[in-house]
Amino acid sequence: MTENLPGAHMRAELNSQPETWARAAEMRTEQALLPASGARIAVVGCGTSWFMAQSYAALRESAGQGETDAFTASEVPSDRGYDAIVALTRSGTTSEVLELTKRVKGKTPVIAVLGDDTSPLVDLADSVIALPFADEQSVVQTRFATTALALFRASLGEDLTKAIADAQAVLDGTDDAALGEADQYSFLGLGWSIGLAHEAALKMRESSQSWTESYSAMEYRHGPIAIAAPGRITWQFGTAPEGLKAQVEATGARFVQHDIDPLADLVRVHRVALDRAVAKGLDPDQPRNLTRSVILDD
Ligand SMILES: O=P(O)(O)OC[C@H]1O[C@](O)(CO)[C@@H](O)[C@@H]1O
C-alpha cells in the first residue's frame, strides 16, 4: 500500500482499530475523569461524534450509572441542570462544540474527549481525555470514533477482549463482495447499537456517496421497511427483534446480521464502505463536500 492510493489513510486507520481499542481500554486514569456513577450528564458531539455519544449514553444509562442524554452539540437544551457534559470531538475545533463549551463555562463542567491535543478545546474544557494515537488523517472518521467508544465501554466496566478479537477476525477475513454492491442500505440497531447504525449509514454516505438510512430496529416496521426490495440490504447490528429477518426476506431484500460484537461489525462496514468507494472511483480520504471539521464563521 502506498500513501497515494485512494483511501490509503482510511484503510490504515480502520485496520488499526483492534490496537487502538486495546490501548483505550487500558487508560484507567483517563477513564476516571469521566463523570462518576450517579451523575446526571449529557454527552454531545457532531456527526460521527454525536452517534458515538448516543451509544455511550445508552450504555451508561443501562449500566445503572445515571441519567445520560445525548445531543448534537447545537441542540443541547439550556437549563437542564446537568452535573457534567462530556464533549466528544476528534478535531477539537468543531464550532458547535466550542460554542457550547463557552456557553456553559462556570456553570456545568465539560470533559472533552478529543483526538487533537493541541486544539482550542483543550484550554476551554474543564478536563481533557486525549486520544492522539487514534487521531486520523482521513476526513472520514473510523478509529477515533470507535476508540472513544471503546474507552467509554471500558469505563463502564466492560471487558473488551471479545470485541477486540471479533474486530481482528473481521479484519483478518474477507467479506462476501455482494455486501458492497447493494442499491441501498438500511442499518438497524437496538439500544446502544442504534448509534452504530446511524454511524454505519453516515460512513457509507460520506465515503461512497451511497443511499443509506438508519433506524431503531423496532421502528423499522413502522414505515421504513417500505424501502426494502430486491438488490437492497437491511443490516442489523447485534441481535435482531423476533421475526424481523423473515419479514425483511419476504420483501426480497437481503438481511445481514453477524453474531459478533456490534462495534466489530461496524469495522466491517468501514471496510465495505471503503472498498465500495474505491470501486466507484472515489477517494474516501477526500470525500465530496466534506472537511475534517465544520468550522463556522463567527
Ligand atoms: O469529531 P469532530 O472533530 O467534532 O468532527 C465531527 C465531524 O467528523 C465527521 O465525521 C467528518 O466527516 C463529521 O461527522 C463531522 O463533521
The ligand as an SDF file (V2000), in Angstrom:
LIG
                    3D

 16 16  0  0  0  0  0  0  0  0999 V2000
  -15.4090   14.8590   15.8460 O   0  0  0  0  0  0  0  0  0  0  0  0
  -15.2950   16.2370   15.2830 P   0  0  0  0  0  0  0  0  0  0  0  0
  -13.8770   16.6250   15.0130 O   0  0  0  0  0  0  0  0  0  0  0  0
  -16.0240   17.2450   16.0890 O   0  0  0  0  0  0  0  0  0  0  0  0
  -15.9070   16.2470   13.8770 O   0  0  0  0  0  0  0  0  0  0  0  0
  -17.1340   15.7690   13.5220 C   0  0  0  0  0  0  0  0  0  0  0  0
  -17.0810   15.6970   12.0450 C   0  0  0  0  0  0  0  0  0  0  0  0
  -16.4580   14.4800   11.6650 O   0  0  0  0  0  0  0  0  0  0  0  0
  -17.0460   13.9740   10.5380 C   0  0  0  0  0  0  0  0  0  0  0  0
  -17.0940   12.5800   10.6820 O   0  0  0  0  0  0  0  0  0  0  0  0
  -16.2200   14.3310    9.3370 C   0  0  0  0  0  0  0  0  0  0  0  0
  -16.7720   13.8980    8.1740 O   0  0  0  0  0  0  0  0  0  0  0  0
  -18.4420   14.5880   10.5050 C   0  0  0  0  0  0  0  0  0  0  0  0
  -19.3300   13.6840   11.0460 O   0  0  0  0  0  0  0  0  0  0  0  0
  -18.4050   15.7780   11.4080 C   0  0  0  0  0  0  0  0  0  0  0  0
  -18.4790   16.9690   10.6820 O   0  0  0  0  0  0  0  0  0  0  0  0
  1  2  2  0
  2  3  1  0
  2  4  1  0
  2  5  1  0
  5  6  1  0
  6  7  1  0
  7  8  1  0
  7 15  1  0
  8  9  1  0
  9 10  1  0
  9 11  1  0
  9 13  1  0
 11 12  1  0
 13 14  1  0
 13 15  1  0
 15 16  1  0
M  END
$$$$
